[in-house]
Amino acid sequence: MLQTAHIIDSDPQGEQGAGVTAQPTIDDRNATVTQGKLSLSRLMLSDYRNYDSALLNVPAQPIVLCGQNGAGKTNILEAISYLSPGRGLRGARLGDIGRRDPALSGGIASGTWSVAATLETRNGPIKLGTGLEPRMSADNGEGDEAKNERRVVRIDGETAKGPAALAEHMRLVWLTPQMDRLFTEGASSRRRFLDRLVLGFDPDHGRRVSKFERVMRERSRLLRNGQDDPTWLGALEAQMAEGSVAIAAARRDVVARLRGALSAGIGPFPSANIAVHGDAEDLLDEASAIDVETELRQRLGHSRGADKEKGRTQIGAHRSDLDVVHLERQMPAALCSTGEQKAVLIAIILADARLQAMQQGSPPIMLLDEIAAHLDEERRAALVDEILGLGAQAWLTGTDISLFAALEGRACFMNVVNGKVTPAND
């Protein structure tokens, strides 16, 4: 049985004294700004990476996790990221997340892991849980069994149809050191980044993207296997065209909103211009949604032979890309220095949080991994001011506690050592 089921249905009063309960000193100016805002009040991990078990009770304020590299700080942020749709902030395989014990064969102590939390919202608390449930099935008639991964999601104790349901309750944005290469990597990374931003405004966006990808895989399978039924392929291509237009419209809408928020810049962070380009996005500049659907459907039909030969679909929402320009430098972000690229990326995240705060009534929960390490003092102070001004519950990690001095008295500080979390003042 998935351990999440026990965790998210447990009686909070029955676990008083377990785990870490943090009560920071909060500046009076910020003591009420987060009331009724989106935040986590409890986080529970079981058999998760280097955590056997962990229970954190935290306030609706910034959370600073300090510790050496490898202590488990990023693991906590990654665990939180699984309370939203997608593959988490590392994009890891589900089977690689279970707690590791070098003393055991293969280094895996448990085939299951779970993350559960109490999410505070304007409409009251919601219990979220997710984890890996192994499914065993005979595969060769000789008694051997194959293990298949299946991620289970529960919301207020009820099993959801899939991770996409989490978007209806949880809104998250994150930045990790790996994302410092976002502007120089392939388009897929930027597309996933954009889709994460879209989810903050449109919870159904993830479902549309998942459906498009599922239909695209089915079309590719038919072409690969030589099943050239024009009726069947035509039906799939119609769904892909419709999905591409809906996905493109949602992306264009969020990019337009962000463009306005980014044009003036945020404190010392640079102003930027952003645009999304792709098959459907570009056509929507000149034609109606119905006409674009028709055009994409025709293009997909004409490209069957080429797609079969190349082994991939060359038209659709999976080919879109996000273009970002540093306005002060009048230079594509990909050509800017590493420091400038990071500053632009932070500006985008802060602009997104501002927009969500205005339009959704509260900012998203922010996961900021090692974000202060390469910022100068002015930008660190500006980042703190923006987080506090938004009233966001931001989870920040770092090895040097002095980098978070501006948050002293206004955030919850915790130490992380070898998979153990304790209040920093202990």
N, C-alpha and C positions, 0 to 999 in steps of 0.2 A: 504494500500500500504506500502511496506517495506520502512522504512525511509532511508535506505542506498541509494536508488535510487536518492533521492533528494540530499543527501550529496555528493555522488561522482560525480554528474553532476553539482554541484554548481560552480559558477564563483569565483575562489580564490580572484580575485580583488574586488569582491563585499563584501568580508568579512574582509577586512583590518580593523584592530583595534579590532576585536573580538578574544577572547581567549588569549592565552599566546604566545608572540613572544620572543624567547630567543636569545640573541646575546652575547655569551661568549667571553672572551679574549682567543685567541688561540696561543699557542706557535708556533713560526715561523717554527720550525723543523717539525711540524705536520700540518701546514696550508694547504699544497697542497696534502698530502698523500692520502686523501679521495676523491679527485676530480674524478668524474666518478665512484666511488665505490657505493656499495649497501648501501642505507641508507633511512630512512624516513625523509621527510621534513615537512609533515603535518600529524597530527593524530586527528581524530574527533570521539568522543563518543556521543551516544544519548541513554538515558534511560538505561545506563549500570551500573549495581550494584549500588554504591552510587553516581554515576554521572548522574545528570539530563542531562547536556550537557557539553562538554569540547572540546576545540580546541587548539591544541598545534602546533606552528610553531618552528621547531628545526633545528639546524645545523647538518652537517654530522660528528659529533664528539661524544664522550662519553656523555651520559646524566645521571646525578645523581639526583635521586628523594629521598629527605629526608623528614621524617615526623614520627609521632608516629605510633605505631601499630594501625591498623584499620582505618588509614586516607585515604587509597585508593591507596597506592603505587603499591601493587601487582596487583590490578585491572587493572592498566594501562598496566603492562607487560602481563597480561592474555589477555587483549583486542588485543594487538599486536600479540599474539600467534595465535589468530583466523584468522589472515591474511595468515595463512599457513594451509595445510590439517590437519585433526585430530580434537581431542576434546579439544584442548587448554592445557595449562600447568597445569591446575587443574583437567582436565577430567570431568568437570561439565556437568550436564544436561542443554540443551539449555534453557529450561523453567525456570531454577533457576537463570539465569543471569540478567534478567530484573530488573530495578531499584526498590528498595524496599522503601515503605513509611509506617511506622507503623500506621499512621492515617487512612490508607485505609484497607478495608477488605482483609485479607490474606496477607497483607504487600506488595503486588505487585502493583505498580503504573501503569505499562504498560505491556501488553503481548508481546510487540516487543522490540527489542534492535538492535542497529547497531553500527558497527565500520567501519570507512573509513580512507583511508590514501593515500598520494601521495608518491610513492616509486621511489627514484632516482636510475637510473641504468646507465650503460655505454651507453645504446642505447636511453637514454632520460627518462623522467618521465612517470610513469604508475599509473593510479588511481585504487586502489583496494577497494572493499567494501564487507562486509558480515553482516549478521544479521538474526534474527528470524522472520519468516513470519508465522502467525497462519493460519491454514486451518480448516475451519468449515465444518462438514459433519453430516447430520442426521444419527442417529444410531438405533433408536427404533420405529420410526413411531409415537411417541407421542409428537413431537415438540422439544425434547431435542437434543442438539448438542454436539458432541465430538470435542474437540480441539486437533489437531495433530501438532507436531512441524515440521517445515521444515526450514533448513538453506539455505539461498539464497546467492549466490556469484555473484558479478559483477566485471568485469575487463574492464576498460575504458568505462564504461557505458553499456556494453553488458552483459546479463545474461549468466553465464557459466553453464556447465552441472553439476558441483558439486565442492566441496572444493578441489578435487585433482588438478583442473586446476591452483590453486594458486602456486603449486610447480614449475610451469614453470617460475615464476617470483620472488617469495620470497624464500629466504633461511634463516632459523632461527635455532639457537641452544639456549637451555636454561638450567639453573640450579636453582632449588628452594630448600628450606630447607627440603621439603618432600622427595626429591631425596637423602638425606643423608642416607636413608635406602635401596638404590637401590641394594646393594650387598647382603643384608640379606633378602630381600623380595622374592616373588615367581618369576619364570622365566618370566612371562608375562611383568613385569615392565622393566626388562633388554631388553627383545625383542623389546618393544616399543621404548626404548631409542636407541637401535641399528638402528631400522628402521628410526628413526628421523635423525640419522647421514647419513644413506644411501641416504635419500632424497636430501641431499646437493649435491650429485654427480649424482644422477639418479632420475629426476623428475617423471619418470613413475613407480617408485617403489611403491608408494602409491596406484596407480591404480591396480597393480598386487596383492598387499596384500588384497585390498578391494574385488577384484574379487574372489580370493581364498576363503576368508571368506564367501562370498555370496554363492558360489557353495557348500562349506562345509555345510552351514546351510540347503541348499536344500537337500543334501544327507541325513543329519540327520533327516529332516522332513519325507522323504520317508521311512526311516527305522523305525522311531517312529510310523508311521501310517500303517505299514505293507504292504507298496507298494513295493514289491520285484521284480519289473520288471528289469531283469538283463541287458537289453539293455540300459534302462534309467540310472540305477545306473552305468553301465560301462562307459557311456559317461561322467557322472559327475566325476567319479574317474579318467578318463583320463585327464580331465581338472585340477583336483586337483594335479595329478602327474606332469603335465607340469608346473603348477603354482609354485609348491613347488621347482622344480629345478631352475626355473628362479629367484625366490625369494632368494633361497640359494646361487646362483651364485653371485647375487648382494651383499648380506651380506658378503660373503667370500672375494670378491674383496675389499670392503671398510675396512674390518678388516685387510687384508694384508697390505693395505696402512697405516693404523693407527699403526700397529705393528712396522713398520719401524720408523715412526715419534716418537713413544713413547719409543723406546728402549734406546735412549740416555737421556731421561728426558728433562724437560723444566725448567731451572734455579733450584730453590730449590724444585720444585715439583718432585715427585718420578717417576722413570722410571717404566714401566709396560709392561707386556705381555698380549695380549688379543687373544682370539680364540672363534669361534662360532661353536657350536655343535648341531646336529639335525639329523633327518632321512635322509634328502637329503644331508646336508652338509658333513656328515661323509662318505656317499657313494661316493660323488664326489672326495674324496681323492684317490679312487682306480679305478673308472670307468668313462666312458664317460657320457655326459648328456643324450644321448638317452638310454643307458643301465640303468641309474638310473631311468629315467621315467618309463621304463618297469618294473623294480623291485618295485617301489612304487605303480604302478597301480595293480600289482599282490598282494602286501601286503594289499592294501585297499580292494580288492575283497575278500581276505581270512578273513578279519577282520569284515565283515558285521555283523555276528552274535554277536560277542563280543561287537562291537560298539553299536548295538541296545540294548544289555543287560545293558551296562554301561551308556548309554545315552550320549555318547560323542565319538568323533573321536580320535583315538589313534595314527594316523600316519599322518604326514604332516608338513607343514611349521609353523603351529601354536604351535609346540612343541619345537622349537629351543631355545637355551639359549646362553648367552654371558658369557664366563669365563674370569676372570681378576685376574692376579697375580701381587703382589707388588714385583718387582724384587730385590730391595735391601734387603728386608726381606725374599725373597723366600717363600712367604706366600700368599695363596688365599686372595683376598681383603675382602671376607666375614669374615675372621678371624682376620683382622687387627683392630686397634682401630678406634673409630669414626673419630678422626682427620686425621688419615692416609687414611681412606676410602674417606674422603672429598678431601684430597690432590690428591689422584689418580683420582677421578672423575674430578677435575679441570684440571688435566694433560691431560685427554682424550679430554675434550672440547677444550682446547687450541691446542692440536695436530690436532684436526679436523679443527679448524679455520685456522691453518697454511696451511694444505693441500688444503683447499678450496681456500685460497688466492693464492696459487701457481698454482693450476690446473683450477680454475674457473675465475681467474683474480681479484678476490676481496674476502675478508672474508665474512662470513655470519653476519647478525645482531645478536647480542648476548643479551639475557635477563638474567640478573644475579641478582636474588632476595636474599637480605641479605647475599651476598657472603662474605663480608669482616668481618662479626661479629666474626667468629671463626678462623680467620687467624692471624698468628703473623705478626709483622711489616715487616720482610724480605719477606714473601710470599705475603703480600698486595702490597709491592713495585714491586715485580716481576710480579704480575698480571697486575698492571697498565702499567709497561714497555711493557709487551706482547701486551696488547690491543692497546697502542699507536703505537708500532712498526708495528702491523698489519694494522693500520689505520681503525680499526673496529668501527662501531657505536654500542657501548655497552650501554645498559640501565641498570643501577645499582640502587638498592634501599638500604636504611639503615635508622636507627633511629639516628645514631651518625655521624654527618657530619665530625667530626675530622678523622674518619677512611678513608676518601677520600682526605686527605690533599695532597697526591702526585699528584692528578689531578687538583689542584688549578691552574687556568690560562690556563688549557688545556682541559677543559670540560665545559659543560653547567650544572649548578646547579639549581635545582628547589625545592621549598617547596611544600609539599602536606599536606593540612589541611582540614579534613572533606569534601573530594571530591572536593576541590578547589586547583588548581595548579597555583603558581605564581613564577616568577624569584626569586632566593634566595637573590638577592641584593635589592629587593624591601623593 
